[in-house]
Amino acid sequence: MPATDRSDETSPSRRARLTGRAGDHRHLLAGSAALVIGAAVQALTGALFWLVAARIDTTDDVGRATALFTSILFISYLSGLGLQVSLARFAPDRSQESHAVFAWGVLATAVSAAVVASGYLLLVDTEATRTLTDWHPVAGPAMFISTSIGAALTLIVDVRWMTVRRWSLVLGRITIVGLLRFVLLLVPTNGAETVHLFAVAAAPLLLTGVAGVVWMPRITGDRHRLFPTPERRRAAVRYSAVNYLSTLAYQAPQFVLPVIVLLSVDPDQNASFYVAWGITTVTLYVPMAIGQALLAEGGKDGTELRGQVRVILVITTALMVVAASATALGRELVTSVYGDDYADAARILPPLVAACIPWAITSVYLTEARVLHRNVDTVVITVALTAAILIPALLLVPDDGLDGATTAFVVGNVVAAVVAAACHIWHRNRRSVPVPDATLADDLVLHP
């Protein structure tokens, strides 16, 4: 790859950076707004769907169906391969290179999700998974594997739409998934309530994931292509690998902390934690979604990344402060809706949501590190987050129960935010790093 003369004031990338308006963040703000609205739609329709399901089916059926649905989301998490991050940086436009990167991403995602889902069915023997084989020894597992693939595909389809600034399609897909579930509830069950509920919850992900891949050429203006292979494939694979590990670490507390609580407290306390944690995870998703917008838009069109980071930091922190304040003032609504048996949920909910404030800081600075290909910072921040939450949780929860889990989550997020801010400040004081563009990506990977 030819070296780029960064001192050449007439080069297109240099001129774009010089003439781009640092304050022009309309695409970033539009994307952030669409993703925040999408998060609200997803949370609302999901809550209403499972509430309706609880009214028309037994607790056991709903419990097994939610276990299966949670499993395919967990499989999507494990089989992501870092592509949600990598596609945003290596498939940023409508070029042939970007089309090839996305096509290979689709293939890798489908294979990875199929392998992980198959392994999950072989290794995990629960009442929920046995329900699938009891329904049909072939069709049951096939449904589970195919919906796992569909759920994984929706993640990279959304990212591709973000990179070409079709934010409305991301919001539309989320809305279709939410509404389609209520329509599918009308399909007769034929006595297989658990499988029916699982299919209703998961099938819209499969349909929108596959449809998004098939329809993508009409959006991006070119067909799917595996060849010629992307010129920067080695850099993309290396970047994906680093961010796959960091994404696993970044999201690990959301999956592992509830398991630690489940294994350490009685069912009544776990039910209270589940209610509080469900509200907390919806809140956590907002900075993650806005961070995805920053990842897709970071440094595009000559906009100054530093200015984008400042804008997003203010927005996400303000939203989390509002959420924490609302939760503190409205904590009694938990017992009003769920009953006095959930008093523990009302008690731990405010500090859990307040921990989303430092989480927002961590998310923004982690995204900045990813945009600038600072691989060391990416690993340091995510490992610090995971260790600072899960190690104290393992020590505190067995003795202190829900209070131990709450303390671990709050303290861990504060520690991670301090580490993330320290990485940001260190680089800011060390030198001014140029905003990356497509021509400099390889250099930035090699020299973060």
N, C-alpha and C positions, 0 to 999 in steps of 0.2 A: 504493500500500500504506500503510495507516495507520501512523503512527509508534508505536513501542512505548515506553511510559513505564517506563524501567528502574528508576525510583525507587519505583514502585508495589508495595508489599510484598504487596498482595492479588492481583496478577496471577498467573495459573496458572504461567507459565514461571518467574517470580521465586520463587514459593512452592515450586515443584518443586526449584529449585536450593538453596533454603534448607533444605528438609526432607530432601533426598536424602542418603543416607548415603555419604560419600566413600569409605568402605572397602568398599562393596558392589560387588565386581567379578566376581560369579559368572558373569554372562553373558560377560564379556570373557575370563575364564579358561577357561570351557567352550569358547568359540569358538577360542581359541588352541590348546587341547589338541586339538580336533578337526582343526584345520588342520595341526598338527605331525604328528599321526598320519597324516593324509592324505598329507603330504609323504613320510613313511616308506613308506607303502603304494605310492605312485606310484614312488618310487625303486626299491624292491625288486621290484615286478612288472615294471617297465620293464627293469631289469637282467636279470632271469630270462628275460623274453621274448626279448630280443636274444641272450642266451646260447643259448637253445634254437634260435633262428633260425640262429645261426652253426653249430650242429651238424647241421642238416638241409638247409641250402642253402650255396651257394658264397660265398666272400668277396666276389666281384664283385656277386652278387645282393643280399647284405646291405648292401654299401656303397651301391649305387644306391637301395635301399629306405630306408636311413637318411637319405640325401641328400634324398629326396622328403619324408620325414616331418619332417625338420628344416626344410625349406622351408615347410611349412604352419604350423609353429610360428612361423617368422619372419614369415610373412604375418599371423598373428594379432597379433603384436607391432606390425607396421606399421599395421594397420587398426583398432586399438583405439579411436582417437579420444578417449582419456581417459575413456571411459565406465566403466571399472572403478572409477575414483575418483569420478566425478560421480554415478553411481547410488547410491553409498553415502551421499552427502550430500543428494541431491535426491529419492531414492525410499526414505526411511528407514522407512516404515511401510506400513499397508494402506489408506491413503486413496486416493480417486479420483485425486488429483494424482500420487501415487506410481505408480499403475497406468498413467497416461498417460505419465509419464516413462520407465517401463520399456518400454512398447510402442514409443515412438519410438526408444529405445535399441536394441531388437531390429531395427527396420527399418534404422536407420543402420548397425548392425554388419553385417547381411547384405549391404547394398549395398556398403559399404566393402570387406568381405572379397572379394566377387565381383569388384570392379573391380581390387583389388590383385593377386588371384590370376591374373586374366586378363592383366594387364600383366606379371606375372612370367613367365608362359608365353611371352608374345610377345618379351620382352627377354632372357630367360635361356635360352641354348641349350647344354645339357649332355647328357652321355650318359644321365643319369637322366631328364631331361625328354623326351628322344627316345624313351626306353623306353615312355612313356605313349602317344605317337602311333603308335609301331610296333605296339603292342598293338591299339589302335583309334583312328582319327583323331578320333572324336567322343567316344566313351565314356571314353577315357583322360583328356583334358583336363577333361571334365565331372566325373569322379571327383575329380580334383585340386581343382577349384573348389568342389565341394560339400563336400568334407571340410575345406577351408579355412574355409568358412562355419561348418560345425559346430564346428570347433575354436575359432573366435572367439566363437560363441554360448555355449559352455561357460563362458567367463570371466565373462560378464555374468549368466548363470543362477546361477552360484555366488554372485556378489555379491548378487543379489536374495534368494537363500535366506539369506544372512548377515544382511541387514537385517531380515528377519522372524524371525531366530533359529532357523532350521531347519538347524543345523550338521550334524546327522546326515545330512541329504540331501546335503550337500557331500561328506562322507566316503563315503557310499554310492555316489555317482556315480563318485568316483575308484576305489573298489573294483570296481564293475561294469566300468569301462573296463579295469582290469588283468586281471580274470578272463576277460572276454569275448574278449580277444585269444587266450588259450590255446585257447578253444573254436573260434574261427574258424580257427586253424591246421590243424584237421582237415578243412577244406573242400578238395576237390581243386584242384590248381593248373592243370591243363590246359596245362602247359608254360610258363606265364607266371609264373615264380617271383618276379621283382622286383615286378611289379604285385600279385601275391598277397600278398607280405609287406607292401607299402605299404598295401594295402587292409585287411589284418588289423590293422595298427598304427593306422590312421586312422579306420576305419569306426566303432569304438566312440565316438569323439569326436563324429562326426556324429550317431549315434543318440541319445546322451545329451544332446547340445546341443539337438536338435530336440524330443526328448521332454520335456526340461526346460521349454522354452518352451510347448509344448502343454499340459503338466500344471500350469503355474504358476497358473492361476486356481483350481484346487482347493486350492492351498497358501495363496494370498494372499486368497481369498474374494471375488474379483471378476473379471470378464472383462477381456480386453485391450481397451484403448480408446485411439484416437488423438485423439478429440475428446470434449469440448472440450480444446483444447491446454493444456498446463501453464501456469499463471499465471506461474511464474518461469522460463519457457523461455529468456529472454535471459540471465538470470544463469547458468542451467545450461549454456547453450552457451558462454558466456564462461569459465566455470569448467572445462568440458571441454577447451576449446582450450588453456588454460594448462597443464592437467595432462597433456594429450596430448604436448605438447612436453617437459614435464618427465619424463614416463614414458619417452619415447624416449631422453632423455639419461641417465636413471637406469639403464636396462637396456642401453644401448649398449655398455659395456665387456664384458658377457657375450657379445655377438655379435661385436664388432669385434676384441677382443684375440686370440681364436683365429685370426682371419683374418690378422692381422699376423704371428703366429707361423708360420702355414702358409706365408706368402709369403717368410719369412725364414730358415727352417731346413730341414734335410734331412728326408726322410720318417721316419727312425728317431727323430729328436728330436721330430718332430711327434706321432708315435705315443705317446711318453712324456708329452708335454704333454697330449694328449687324455685319457689315463687320469687324470692328476692333476687336470685341469680338470673332468672329469666328476664326480669326488668333490667338488670345491670348489663347483660350481654347485648340487649337492644341498644342501650346507651353507648356501650363500647364500639358498636358497629359504626356509629356516626363518624368519629375521627378516622376509622379505617377506610370508610367510603370516601371521605374528603381527601385522604391521603392518596387513594387510587386516582382521583382526579388530578392531583398534583403530579403523580408519577407519569400520567399520560401527557400532561401539558407542560411539564417542567422544562423551561428554557426554549419553548417553541416560538417561532416567529420573532426571534430576537428579544423576547421579553426577558427581563432580568430575573434569574432564579431567586436571588436573595430577596427581591421585592415580593415574589410569589410566596416564598416561605413566610415572610412577615405577615402577609395578608391572611394566609391559611392559619397561621398560629393564633392570630387574634380571633378569627372566626370560630375555630374549634374550641379554643379555651373559653370564649364567651358562651358558646352553646352548652358546654359542660358545666359552667358555673350556673347557668339558668336551670339546667336539669337537676343539679345538686340542690339548688335552693327550692325548686318545686317539690322535690322528693322529701326534703326536710319538713316543709310546710304541710305536705299532704300525706305523710306517713300513715295516718289513721285510716286512710281509704283502704289500705290493705286489709285491716281487720273488718272494715265495713263490708267489703266485697267477699272476702274469704272466710270470715268468722274469727272469733276470739282464739281459736286454736292456732292461728297464724300470727300471734303476737310477736313471736321471735323474728318473723320476716319483717314486720313493721319496724322492729328495733334495729336490725342490722342493715336494712336497705339504705338509709341515708349515708352511712360511711362508705358502703360499697359503691354507690353512685358518685360520691365525692372523690373517690379514687380515680374516677374517669378524667378528672382535671389533669393530674400528672400523666395519665395515660395519653391524653391528647398531645401533650408536649413531646412525649416519647415518639408517638406516631408521626408527628410532623418532622422531627429531626431524623428519624429513621428513613422516612421517604426522601428527605434531602440527601442523605448518605447514599441511597440507592440511585437517585438521579445522577449524582456525581461519580458513581461507580466506586465509592469508598468502601471496598469490601471488608477491610479490617474493622472499620466503624460499624458496619452493618452487623457483623458477627458479635462484636463487643456489646452493642446495645441490646441485641435480642437475647444473648446469653445472660447478660446482667438482669434483664426483665424476668426470664424464666427462673433463674437461680434465686433471685431475691424474693420471689413469691412462693415457689414450691418447696424450697428447703425449709423456711420457717413454717410453712403449712404442715409439712411432715412432722415437725417437732411440736407444734402447738395444738393442732386439731385433736389428736388423741386425748389430750388432757383437758383442753379448754373448749372443745366443740366448735359451735358456730362463731363464738367470740375469737377463737384462735384463727379460724379461716378468714374472718373479717380483718383481723390485725395483720395477717400475712399479706393479704391482698392490698391493703392500704399502704403498708410500709414498703412492700415490694415495688409498687408503682412509683412511690416517691423516690426510691433509690434509682430505679431505671430512668426516671426523668432527669435526675441529677447527672447520671452518666451520659445520657443523650445530649444534654445541654453542654456538658464539659467537652464532649467530642466536637460539637458545633463551634464553641468558643475557641477551642485549641486551633482548629483549622482556620477560623476567621482571623485570628491573631498571627498565625504562622505565615499565611500568604493569601492573596486573592486568587481563587481558582476560577478559570474561565468557565462559562456556561457550556456544557457539552452539546455537540450537535452530531449529526450522523457521520460527518467526516472525521470526527475526533474520537469516536466511541472506542475503537481498538486501543488507542493510546491511553484512554482513561481507565480501561480495564487493566492494562498492564501497569499503569502508574496512577493508582487511585489517589 
